[in-house]
Amino acid sequence: MNVVLCLTDDLPDREAWITHLHMRGYETVTADIKSLGTLKTDAWTRSGLILSHGAAKQLAKDGTGFAGWCRTLKAEKIAVLDETGEDFAVKGEFNGSVLKIRPAADGWRFAAEVAARFLDEEQGAAAGDPQTLSLLRLARRVAQSDVTVMLVGPTGTGKEVISRFLHNASNRKREPFIAVNCAAVPDSMLEAMLFGYERGAFTGAHQPNKGIFRAADGGTLLLDEVSEMALHLQAKFLRVLQEKEVTPLGGSKSVPVDVRVIATSNRYMMDEVKAGRFREDLYYRLNVFPLATQSLAERSGDILPIAIALLAKHVGGFPNLPSMDEDAIAKLEAHDWPGNVRELENVLQRALVLSGGRRIEAEHLMIDPLELVRPVARVEAPRRLAVAG
């Protein structure tokens, strides 16, 4: 989504909404209902729309109609803001393309993050911290080229999310995005998976297989935890990168491939090179453009946006989203999250169970799993001393 249009008519705190969306990486355009017909939308591929409930009613009464205006504005996601109420509430309409949001009196920040996440679910990277927003801006620029990317960072910090963001922001976005975890596949199987094989290349190869490189032709191939790849496979992988062609197992003819490679690792790669576990020439071939993700503790501004995206994932979409009070948000942002996003997701899943899918409060956030099973200490009544008669 390349733009979010904010209709200012009857929109409370409109400057705050516009600023918040801009800070979340959206290109924002403002207009009122009278000037809608003069907007130049030819350059827009699609847009998001945020407006007040009153403005939505005015558009519905117009000759074009609300749905007609949405088509004209290329609005695929529409957030309709109701007047502030005592409790946060959401309601989905038109097959999920419209989300009605009623902010709570003391929960504007939560409502604003919900709107930002909903307006472009395909953005693919929930972010609110300046460091992460800076990384995404850089990634968007990198995506416009076909350079190989080396993405490093601790486990669970969103390396695959950034990889998908790169793919979706590139000219290859309509082509395949294929991810392979090098640490999860045995070496013998990984070679066949990556390069493909001819019939009879090994026992059990009854049918030829083109392999993942050829399956990703025209698109993006993510090699997750590439530092786990065996040395003999690294040599063959290097040749594919250099020659842009792949030779299947048991074959003698090379096949050209056009693949953008993104490699990730949770290790410091120069240490792997010095230890002889990773080829130096392959490292420099992969490290054309290095990017790095940070631990969640170093980017606390991402915690609430990520939490909202995870909650929406586990409740079946934004229309089913429970609210979260300020104490709960403060508790999430105060924790250092040694397990990064995976730990955060576990905590939120427990909170959904404990809250019954309704408003999440601080007491529902069992960050230490032992809190659920730790026995309560039994307090014994004081003993009475016998008094001699």
C-alpha positions as CSV (number, residue, x, y, z in Angstrom):
1,M,0.0,0.0,0.0
2,N,1.7,3.2,-1.1
3,V,-0.4,5.9,0.6
4,V,-2.9,6.4,3.4
5,L,-5.6,9.1,2.9
6,C,-6.8,10.8,6.1
7,L,-10.2,12.5,5.7
8,T,-10.1,15.4,8.2
9,D,-13.9,16.0,8.5
10,D,-15.0,15.4,12.1
11,L,-11.8,13.4,12.7
12,P,-10.8,14.0,16.4
13,D,-7.1,14.5,17.1
14,R,-6.5,14.5,13.3
15,E,-3.0,15.9,13.6
16,A,-2.1,13.1,16.0
17,W,-3.5,10.4,13.7
18,I,-1.6,11.8,10.7
19,T,1.6,12.1,12.7
20,H,1.3,8.6,14.1
21,L,0.7,7.0,10.6
22,H,3.6,9.0,9.2
23,M,5.8,7.8,12.0
24,R,4.8,4.2,11.2
25,G,6.3,4.5,7.7
26,Y,3.2,5.4,5.7
27,E,3.0,8.1,3.1
28,T,0.0,10.2,4.3
29,V,-2.3,12.5,2.3
30,T,-4.9,14.7,3.9
31,A,-8.1,15.9,2.4
32,D,-11.7,16.9,3.3
33,I,-14.8,15.6,1.6
34,K,-15.2,18.8,-0.5
35,S,-11.8,18.3,-2.1
36,L,-12.0,14.5,-2.7
37,G,-12.9,15.0,-6.4
38,T,-9.7,17.0,-7.0
39,L,-7.3,14.3,-5.7
40,K,-4.8,13.0,-8.2
41,T,-4.9,9.2,-7.6
42,D,-3.5,8.0,-11.0
43,A,-0.1,7.2,-9.5
44,W,-1.7,5.2,-6.6
45,T,-1.6,1.5,-6.9
46,R,-3.8,1.1,-3.8
47,S,-4.4,3.0,-0.7
48,G,-5.7,2.9,2.9
49,L,-8.4,5.3,4.1
50,I,-8.9,6.6,7.7
51,L,-12.0,8.7,8.4
52,S,-14.5,9.5,11.1
53,H,-17.9,7.8,11.4
54,G,-19.6,11.1,10.6
55,A,-17.6,11.4,7.3
56,A,-18.4,7.8,6.4
57,K,-22.1,8.6,6.8
58,Q,-21.7,11.7,4.6
59,L,-20.0,9.7,1.8
60,A,-22.8,7.1,2.0
61,K,-25.4,9.8,1.3
62,D,-23.4,11.1,-1.6
63,G,-24.4,10.1,-5.2
64,T,-21.2,8.1,-5.6
65,G,-21.8,6.2,-2.4
66,F,-19.3,5.0,0.2
67,A,-18.3,1.9,-1.8
68,G,-18.0,4.0,-4.9
69,W,-15.7,6.5,-3.3
70,C,-13.5,3.6,-1.9
71,R,-13.2,2.3,-5.5
72,T,-12.3,5.7,-6.8
73,L,-9.7,6.2,-4.1
74,K,-8.4,2.6,-4.6
75,A,-8.9,2.1,-0.9
76,E,-8.5,-1.6,0.0
77,K,-8.4,-1.1,3.8
78,I,-10.7,1.4,5.5
79,A,-10.5,2.4,9.2
80,V,-13.6,4.2,10.5
81,L,-13.1,5.9,13.8
82,D,-16.1,6.3,16.2
83,E,-16.3,8.7,19.1
84,T,-14.2,7.8,22.1
85,G,-16.0,5.5,24.5
86,E,-15.4,4.0,27.9
87,D,-14.0,0.8,26.4
88,F,-12.1,0.0,23.2
89,A,-14.2,-1.8,20.6
90,V,-13.8,-3.1,17.0
91,K,-16.1,-4.4,14.4
92,G,-15.3,-5.7,10.9
93,E,-17.5,-5.1,7.9
94,F,-17.5,-5.7,4.1
95,N,-15.5,-9.0,4.3
96,G,-12.9,-7.5,6.5
97,S,-12.0,-4.5,4.3
98,V,-13.6,-2.1,6.8
99,L,-12.7,-1.9,10.5
100,K,-14.8,0.3,12.8
101,I,-12.7,1.4,15.8
102,R,-13.9,3.0,19.0
103,P,-10.9,4.2,21.0
104,A,-11.1,4.0,24.8
105,A,-10.9,7.2,26.7
106,D,-7.5,6.2,28.2
107,G,-6.3,4.0,25.3
108,W,-5.7,6.2,22.2
109,R,-2.2,4.7,21.7
110,F,-3.6,1.2,21.5
111,A,-6.3,2.2,19.0
112,A,-3.8,4.1,16.9
113,E,-1.5,1.1,16.7
114,V,-4.5,-1.1,15.7
115,A,-5.4,1.3,12.9
116,A,-1.8,1.4,11.7
117,R,-1.5,-2.4,11.6
118,F,-4.9,-2.9,10.0
119,L,-4.5,-0.3,7.2
120,D,-1.8,-2.4,5.6
121,E,-1.5,-6.0,6.9
122,E,0.6,-6.7,3.8
123,Q,3.3,-4.3,5.0
124,G,4.6,-7.4,6.7
125,A,6.7,-5.8,9.4
126,A,5.0,-4.4,12.5
127,A,7.3,-1.6,13.8
128,G,7.2,1.5,15.9
129,D,10.8,1.9,17.1
130,P,13.0,4.4,15.3
131,Q,15.7,1.8,14.9
132,T,13.4,-0.6,13.1
133,L,11.7,2.1,11.0
134,S,15.2,3.2,9.9
135,L,16.0,-0.4,9.0
136,L,12.8,-0.8,7.0
137,R,13.5,2.4,5.1
138,L,17.0,1.1,4.2
139,A,15.5,-2.3,3.3
140,R,13.0,-0.7,1.0
141,R,15.9,1.0,-0.9
142,V,17.9,-2.2,-1.1
143,A,14.8,-4.0,-2.4
144,Q,14.9,-1.9,-5.6
145,S,18.1,-3.7,-6.7
146,D,18.9,-7.3,-7.0
147,V,21.9,-7.4,-4.7
148,T,22.4,-10.3,-2.4
149,V,21.7,-9.5,1.2
150,M,23.3,-10.9,4.4
151,L,20.9,-10.5,7.3
152,V,22.3,-11.2,10.8
153,G,20.8,-10.9,14.3
154,P,19.8,-12.9,17.3
155,T,17.3,-15.8,17.1
156,G,13.7,-14.6,17.1
157,T,14.3,-11.0,16.0
158,G,12.4,-11.1,12.8
159,K,15.0,-11.9,10.1
160,E,12.4,-13.8,8.0
161,V,10.0,-11.0,8.4
162,I,12.6,-8.5,7.1
163,S,13.3,-10.9,4.3
164,R,9.7,-11.1,3.2
165,F,9.5,-7.3,3.5
166,L,12.5,-7.1,1.0
167,H,10.7,-9.4,-1.4
168,N,7.4,-7.6,-1.2
169,A,9.0,-4.3,-1.7
170,S,10.9,-5.5,-4.8
171,N,10.0,-6.0,-8.4
172,R,10.0,-9.7,-7.7
173,K,7.0,-9.5,-5.4
174,R,4.7,-11.4,-7.8
175,E,7.2,-14.2,-8.1
176,P,7.9,-17.0,-5.6
177,F,9.4,-16.4,-2.1
178,I,10.8,-19.6,-0.9
179,A,12.5,-20.0,2.5
180,V,14.8,-22.9,3.5
181,N,16.1,-23.5,7.0
182,C,19.6,-24.9,6.5
183,A,19.8,-26.0,10.1
184,A,16.7,-28.1,9.9
185,V,17.5,-30.2,6.9
186,P,20.2,-33.0,6.8
187,D,23.1,-32.2,4.5
188,S,22.4,-35.0,2.1
189,M,18.7,-33.9,1.7
190,L,19.6,-30.2,1.6
191,E,21.8,-30.7,-1.5
192,A,18.9,-32.5,-3.3
193,M,16.4,-29.9,-2.2
194,L,18.4,-26.9,-3.3
195,F,19.9,-28.1,-6.6
196,G,17.3,-30.7,-7.7
197,Y,18.1,-34.1,-9.2
198,E,17.6,-36.3,-12.2
199,R,15.8,-39.6,-12.2
200,G,18.0,-42.3,-10.8
201,A,20.5,-39.9,-9.3
202,F,20.3,-41.8,-6.0
203,T,18.3,-44.6,-4.4
204,G,14.7,-43.5,-4.3
205,A,15.0,-40.8,-7.0
206,H,12.2,-42.3,-9.1
207,Q,11.1,-39.0,-10.6
208,P,13.2,-35.9,-11.4
209,N,12.9,-32.8,-9.2
210,K,13.9,-29.3,-10.3
211,G,15.0,-28.2,-6.8
212,I,14.4,-25.0,-4.9
213,F,16.7,-22.8,-6.9
214,R,14.7,-23.4,-10.0
215,A,11.4,-23.3,-8.1
216,A,12.3,-19.8,-7.0
217,D,13.4,-18.6,-10.5
218,G,12.4,-15.0,-10.9
219,G,11.7,-14.6,-7.2
220,T,13.6,-14.7,-3.9
221,L,15.3,-17.5,-2.1
222,L,15.8,-17.1,1.7
223,L,18.5,-19.4,3.1
224,D,17.9,-19.2,6.8
225,E,20.8,-20.0,9.1
226,V,23.2,-20.3,6.2
227,S,26.1,-20.7,8.6
228,E,24.9,-24.3,9.3
229,M,25.5,-25.3,5.7
230,A,28.1,-28.0,5.2
231,L,31.4,-26.9,3.6
232,H,31.0,-29.2,0.5
233,L,27.6,-27.6,-0.1
234,Q,29.0,-24.1,0.4
235,A,31.3,-24.7,-2.6
236,K,28.5,-25.7,-4.9
237,F,26.3,-22.9,-3.6
238,L,29.1,-20.4,-4.4
239,R,29.2,-21.6,-8.0
240,V,25.5,-21.1,-8.4
241,L,25.9,-17.5,-7.1
242,Q,28.8,-16.8,-9.4
243,E,27.5,-18.5,-12.6
244,K,23.8,-17.9,-12.0
245,E,23.1,-21.5,-13.1
246,V,22.4,-24.8,-11.3
247,T,23.4,-28.4,-12.1
248,P,21.0,-31.0,-10.7
249,L,22.3,-34.1,-9.0
250,G,22.9,-36.8,-11.6
251,G,22.8,-34.2,-14.4
252,S,25.4,-32.9,-16.7
253,K,23.7,-29.9,-18.1
254,S,23.5,-26.6,-16.2
255,V,20.2,-24.6,-16.1
256,P,20.2,-20.8,-15.9
257,V,18.4,-19.3,-12.8
258,D,17.4,-15.8,-11.9
259,V,17.1,-15.7,-8.1
260,R,17.6,-13.0,-5.5
261,V,19.3,-14.6,-2.5
262,I,18.9,-13.5,1.1
263,A,21.0,-15.3,3.6
264,T,20.5,-15.1,7.4
265,S,22.5,-16.2,10.5
266,N,22.3,-15.7,14.2
267,R,26.1,-16.0,14.4
268,Y,28.9,-13.5,13.8
269,M,30.0,-14.7,10.4
270,M,33.7,-13.6,10.5
271,D,34.1,-15.8,13.6
272,E,32.8,-18.7,11.5
273,V,35.2,-17.8,8.7
274,K,38.2,-17.6,11.0
275,A,37.2,-21.0,12.6
276,G,37.2,-22.6,9.2
277,R,33.4,-23.4,9.4
278,F,32.4,-21.1,6.6
279,R,34.1,-20.3,3.3
280,E,35.6,-16.8,3.2
281,D,34.9,-16.4,-0.6
282,L,31.2,-17.4,0.0
283,Y,30.9,-15.0,2.9
284,Y,32.0,-12.0,0.7
285,R,29.8,-13.2,-2.1
286,L,26.8,-13.2,0.3
287,N,27.7,-10.0,2.2
288,V,27.1,-7.6,-0.7
289,F,24.6,-5.6,1.4
290,P,24.6,-6.4,5.2
291,L,21.6,-5.8,7.3
292,A,21.2,-6.5,11.0
293,T,18.2,-7.0,13.4
294,Q,18.3,-6.1,17.0
295,S,17.0,-7.9,20.1
296,L,13.6,-6.8,21.3
297,A,15.1,-5.3,24.4
298,E,16.9,-2.8,22.3
299,R,13.8,-1.7,20.4
300,S,11.0,-1.4,23.0
301,G,9.0,0.8,20.6
302,D,8.3,-2.3,18.5
303,I,6.7,-4.3,21.4
304,L,3.1,-2.9,21.1
305,P,2.9,-3.0,17.3
306,I,4.2,-6.6,17.3
307,A,1.9,-7.5,20.1
308,I,-1.1,-6.2,18.2
309,A,-0.1,-8.1,15.0
310,L,0.4,-11.3,17.0
311,L,-2.9,-11.0,18.8
312,A,-4.7,-10.4,15.4
313,K,-3.0,-13.5,14.1
314,H,-4.2,-15.7,17.0
315,V,-7.8,-14.4,17.2
316,G,-8.5,-14.8,13.5
317,G,-8.2,-11.2,12.5
318,F,-8.6,-7.6,13.6
319,P,-12.4,-7.7,14.0
320,N,-11.9,-10.1,16.9
321,L,-9.1,-8.2,18.6
322,P,-9.3,-7.8,22.4
323,S,-8.3,-4.6,24.0
324,M,-5.3,-4.2,26.2
325,D,-5.1,-1.7,29.1
326,E,-2.2,0.7,29.8
327,D,-0.9,-1.4,32.8
328,A,-0.6,-4.4,30.5
329,I,1.2,-2.4,27.8
330,A,3.6,-1.0,30.4
331,K,4.3,-4.5,31.7
332,L,5.1,-5.7,28.2
333,E,7.4,-2.8,27.5
334,A,9.2,-3.1,30.9
335,H,10.3,-6.7,30.2
336,D,13.7,-7.4,28.5
337,W,12.4,-10.4,26.4
338,P,15.5,-12.7,26.3
339,G,13.4,-15.0,24.0
340,N,12.6,-12.0,21.7
341,V,9.4,-12.2,19.6
342,R,8.9,-15.9,20.2
343,E,8.7,-15.3,23.9
344,L,6.4,-12.4,23.4
345,E,4.1,-14.6,21.3
346,N,4.0,-17.2,24.0
347,V,3.0,-14.7,26.7
348,L,0.2,-13.3,24.5
349,Q,-1.2,-16.7,23.8
350,R,-1.3,-17.4,27.5
351,A,-3.0,-14.0,28.0
352,L,-5.7,-14.8,25.5
353,V,-6.5,-18.0,27.5
354,L,-6.5,-16.3,30.9
355,S,-8.5,-13.3,29.7
356,G,-11.1,-15.4,27.9
357,G,-10.4,-13.5,24.7
358,R,-11.6,-10.3,26.3
359,R,-9.7,-7.2,27.7
360,I,-6.1,-8.1,28.5
361,E,-4.9,-6.8,31.8
362,A,-1.5,-6.9,33.5
363,E,-2.5,-9.9,35.6
364,H,-3.2,-11.9,32.5
365,L,0.5,-11.5,31.3
366,M,2.2,-14.5,32.8
367,I,5.7,-13.7,31.6
368,D,7.3,-16.4,33.9
369,P,5.5,-19.7,32.9
370,L,6.3,-21.0,36.4
371,E,3.8,-18.5,37.8
372,L,1.1,-20.8,36.4
373,V,2.3,-24.0,38.1
374,R,4.2,-22.7,41.2
375,P,2.3,-23.9,44.3
376,V,1.0,-21.3,46.7
377,A,2.9,-21.3,50.0
378,R,0.7,-22.5,52.8
379,V,0.6,-20.3,55.8
380,E,0.4,-22.3,59.0
381,A,-1.7,-21.0,62.0
382,P,0.5,-20.1,65.0
383,R,0.8,-22.8,67.6
384,R,-0.8,-22.2,71.0
385,L,1.5,-22.7,74.0
386,A,0.1,-24.8,76.8
387,V,-0.1,-23.0,80.1
388,A,0.4,-25.0,83.3
389,G,-2.5,-24.7,85.7
